[in-house]
Amino acid sequence: MLLCKFTVVGISDLMFGMYVSERKKDDETHDQHERRTWRKKVAVATDGQCFLQPFALKNGLESASQWLSLKIPGESRKTFTKRFIAGILVVDKLLLYKADGSRITLDDVEGRELFVPSDGKRGGSKRVIKIFPTITEWRADAVVHVFDNKITGDVMERHLDAFGKFIGFGSMRVQNGGINGRCAIEEFAAEEVEVV
């Protein structure tokens, strides 16, 4: 098995848009509900540190593999897409840090008000104010477990680079026509480990 470790460094803002299941209180307007609950759109660990879900990176790498459509050497027209879907695993939360290494907590998150379609789809006719939790400076350490031996360290690094430039994390990310969630990959290291 190949273990790929690296640091994700934000090069654009990171916006959160996690679903908030908390219902409106009696006589509470949409605006009041949004102002009361916007911080709940951020994933927060029990110790208070903000994080990105592991599946955000896993799904992003799958999207990057579809976007790149790199052919597997010696396998005619086959690409790495199916191998990224079934052959990699991200299990750890991507804990968020500032550039100085200090933890990012909800105190570091600002609320950005935007006038957006109420259903979240482009071109929607009804628009509302939504508050998006935003972090302007961020980084996270990540580990990807690679079980498919066709995915080498070089292949993974190339897909991570495409992910950071053309897919991204969070709300209004590059993949969805936005500009947020872009990142650079630093300190990439791949090592073979035995599966016990």
C-alpha positions as CSV (number, residue, x, y, z in Angstrom):
1,M,0.0,0.0,0.0
2,L,1.2,3.5,-0.7
3,L,0.8,6.2,1.9
4,C,0.7,9.7,0.6
5,K,1.2,12.6,3.1
6,F,1.1,16.2,2.2
7,T,0.0,19.7,3.3
8,V,-2.9,21.5,1.6
9,V,-2.3,25.3,1.6
10,G,-5.2,27.5,0.7
11,I,-4.6,30.0,-2.1
12,S,-8.2,31.4,-2.1
13,D,-10.9,31.8,0.5
14,L,-12.6,28.7,1.9
15,M,-16.4,28.9,2.3
16,F,-18.5,26.4,4.2
17,G,-22.1,25.5,3.3
18,M,-22.9,22.4,5.4
19,Y,-26.6,21.8,5.8
20,V,-28.1,23.1,9.0
21,S,-31.0,20.9,10.2
22,E,-32.1,23.2,13.0
23,R,-35.6,24.4,12.4
24,K,-36.8,28.0,12.6
25,K,-38.1,29.1,16.0
26,D,-41.7,30.3,16.2
27,D,-42.2,33.5,14.2
28,E,-38.5,33.5,13.2
29,T,-37.9,34.8,9.7
30,H,-35.5,33.2,7.2
31,D,-33.1,36.1,7.8
32,Q,-33.2,35.7,11.6
33,H,-32.7,32.0,11.3
34,E,-29.7,32.4,9.0
35,R,-28.1,34.9,11.3
36,R,-28.6,32.6,14.3
37,T,-27.3,29.4,12.7
38,W,-24.7,30.3,10.1
39,R,-21.8,29.1,12.3
40,K,-23.3,25.6,12.3
41,K,-22.4,25.3,8.6
42,V,-18.8,24.7,9.7
43,A,-17.5,21.2,10.7
44,V,-16.0,21.5,14.2
45,A,-14.2,18.8,16.1
46,T,-15.0,18.2,19.8
47,D,-12.0,20.2,20.8
48,G,-13.3,23.2,18.9
49,Q,-11.0,23.0,15.8
50,C,-12.6,23.5,12.4
51,F,-12.0,20.8,9.8
52,L,-12.7,19.6,6.3
53,Q,-14.5,16.3,5.9
54,P,-12.3,13.4,4.6
55,F,-14.8,12.7,1.8
56,A,-14.3,16.2,0.5
57,L,-10.7,15.3,-0.5
58,K,-11.7,11.7,-1.6
59,N,-14.6,13.0,-3.8
60,G,-12.4,15.8,-5.1
61,L,-9.7,13.4,-6.2
62,E,-12.3,11.3,-8.0
63,S,-13.5,14.5,-9.8
64,A,-9.9,15.4,-10.6
65,S,-9.3,11.9,-12.1
66,Q,-12.4,12.4,-14.4
67,W,-11.2,15.9,-15.3
68,L,-7.6,14.8,-16.1
69,S,-8.6,11.5,-17.8
70,L,-5.0,10.3,-17.7
71,K,-4.5,7.0,-19.5
72,I,-2.9,4.1,-17.6
73,P,0.4,3.2,-19.2
74,G,0.1,-0.1,-21.0
75,E,-3.7,-0.4,-20.7
76,S,-4.7,1.1,-24.1
77,R,-7.6,3.6,-23.5
78,K,-8.2,2.9,-19.8
79,T,-7.9,5.9,-17.5
80,F,-7.3,6.2,-13.7
81,T,-10.9,7.2,-12.9
82,K,-12.2,3.8,-11.8
83,R,-9.0,3.2,-9.8
84,F,-9.4,6.5,-7.9
85,I,-13.0,5.6,-7.1
86,A,-12.2,2.2,-5.7
87,G,-8.5,2.3,-4.9
88,I,-7.9,5.2,-2.5
89,L,-9.1,6.0,1.0
90,V,-9.1,9.2,3.1
91,V,-10.0,8.5,6.7
92,D,-8.7,11.4,8.8
93,K,-10.3,14.8,9.2
94,L,-8.4,17.6,7.6
95,L,-7.9,19.8,10.7
96,L,-7.5,23.4,9.7
97,Y,-4.6,25.6,10.8
98,K,-3.5,29.2,10.2
99,A,-0.1,29.9,8.5
100,D,1.6,30.3,11.9
101,G,0.5,26.7,12.9
102,S,-2.3,27.8,15.3
103,R,-5.6,26.0,15.2
104,I,-8.6,27.5,13.4
105,T,-11.7,27.7,15.6
106,L,-15.1,29.3,15.0
107,D,-13.6,32.5,16.5
108,D,-11.5,32.8,13.3
109,V,-14.4,32.3,10.9
110,E,-16.1,35.3,9.4
111,G,-19.7,35.4,8.1
112,R,-19.9,36.6,4.5
113,E,-23.4,37.7,3.4
114,L,-24.3,36.9,-0.2
115,F,-27.5,37.3,-2.2
116,V,-27.9,33.9,-3.7
117,P,-30.7,31.7,-5.2
118,S,-32.8,30.2,-2.4
119,D,-32.5,26.7,-3.8
120,G,-28.8,26.9,-4.3
121,K,-29.0,26.4,-8.1
122,R,-27.6,28.9,-10.6
123,G,-30.2,31.1,-12.2
124,G,-32.9,30.5,-9.6
125,S,-35.6,33.1,-9.7
126,K,-36.0,33.6,-6.0
127,R,-33.0,35.0,-4.2
128,V,-32.3,35.3,-0.5
129,I,-29.5,36.5,1.8
130,K,-27.4,33.6,3.0
131,I,-24.4,33.8,5.3
132,F,-21.4,31.7,4.3
133,P,-18.8,31.0,7.0
134,T,-15.4,32.0,5.4
135,I,-11.8,31.4,6.2
136,T,-9.3,33.5,4.3
137,E,-6.0,31.9,5.4
138,W,-5.9,28.1,5.9
139,R,-3.9,24.9,5.6
140,A,-4.3,21.3,6.6
141,D,-2.3,18.1,6.7
142,A,-3.7,15.2,4.9
143,V,-3.1,11.5,4.3
144,V,-4.3,9.4,1.4
145,H,-4.1,5.6,1.6
146,V,-3.6,4.1,-1.9
147,F,-4.5,0.4,-2.3
148,D,-4.3,0.3,-6.1
149,N,-0.7,-0.3,-7.2
150,K,-1.3,1.4,-10.6
151,I,-1.6,4.8,-8.7
152,T,2.0,5.8,-8.1
153,G,3.3,8.7,-6.1
154,D,3.8,10.7,-9.3
155,V,0.2,9.9,-10.5
156,M,-1.2,10.9,-7.1
157,E,0.8,14.2,-7.0
158,R,-0.5,15.1,-10.5
159,H,-4.1,14.5,-9.5
160,L,-3.7,16.5,-6.3
161,D,-2.3,19.4,-8.3
162,A,-5.3,19.2,-10.6
163,F,-7.6,19.0,-7.6
164,G,-6.2,22.1,-6.0
165,K,-6.4,24.2,-9.3
166,F,-9.6,23.0,-10.9
167,I,-11.8,21.3,-8.2
168,G,-11.2,22.8,-4.7
169,F,-13.0,22.5,-1.4
170,G,-16.2,23.9,0.0
171,S,-19.0,26.2,-1.2
172,M,-18.6,28.2,-4.4
173,R,-15.5,26.1,-5.3
174,V,-13.8,26.1,-8.7
175,Q,-15.5,22.9,-9.8
176,N,-18.9,24.6,-9.5
177,G,-17.9,27.8,-11.3
178,G,-16.7,29.7,-8.3
179,I,-13.3,30.9,-7.2
180,N,-13.1,29.5,-3.6
181,G,-11.4,26.5,-2.1
182,R,-8.4,26.5,-4.4
183,C,-5.2,25.1,-2.8
184,A,-1.6,24.2,-3.4
185,I,0.0,20.9,-2.4
186,E,3.2,21.2,-0.4
187,E,5.6,18.7,1.3
188,F,4.3,15.7,-0.7
189,A,5.8,12.4,0.3
190,A,4.8,8.9,-0.8
191,E,6.0,5.8,1.0
192,E,5.3,2.1,0.6
193,V,3.9,0.5,3.8
194,E,2.9,-3.1,4.5
195,V,-0.8,-3.8,5.1
196,V,-1.0,-5.9,8.2
